[in-house]
């Protein structure tokens, strides 16, 4: 819908400029605007089922990749597992030396669990719990003691600060999974285009070789040189768009976390989710 209205506004501006220059009349401009609206609306409605299908597929792909990243983080990076704690406990009972060593391992295990908890936290429930906790800690109406510097601050300000940190951690894996899917789609699109171009080039070279012999074979070598140059530009374009996509998702990650923190102040729970989506969509609209 937003893309349709944006394109419609651009089309109307172009038609209005033709009216100002005297190229067409106002009535003709109205007819052109109506014709554009009917044509483009039908085109977009026809493409909507396919877009919905791709959106559902991308959603499930992102979810699967997100679960995979969580599994890798828990099992291989942070090594969060119940068996290691049991092993440490059994070893600590065997000797004083191992008890000291396993005490340090226990601390690192607790830190790993804390990090994993931050990465997989439900921001919807976290915003409700944090809001309720801060309101219970108020020593004056709307005032609490800051958890960082111990200075009196506004309850809403402290809630926004804590929820920004919570959303920042919790959005790392989802945004990374979404970035992975988008990068995969981008590389796939470029790959399809590259293979189609290679197929067209071979077909053209074969036709020229059969039609004109050795003279045209030299021309084919020149075409191949041109294709080599275009392939360099092709690779550069892929790198540029991939980098631009990564930067955009990083900005969306920060903006979504800010939106979630502000939404938590307005209405903990649903406000957090709504603010996160608005923050993500805002960067997408600005960089589209």
Beta strands, then each sheet from edge to edge (+ up, - down):
strand 1: 143-145
strand 2: 152-154
sheet 1: 1+ 2-
end
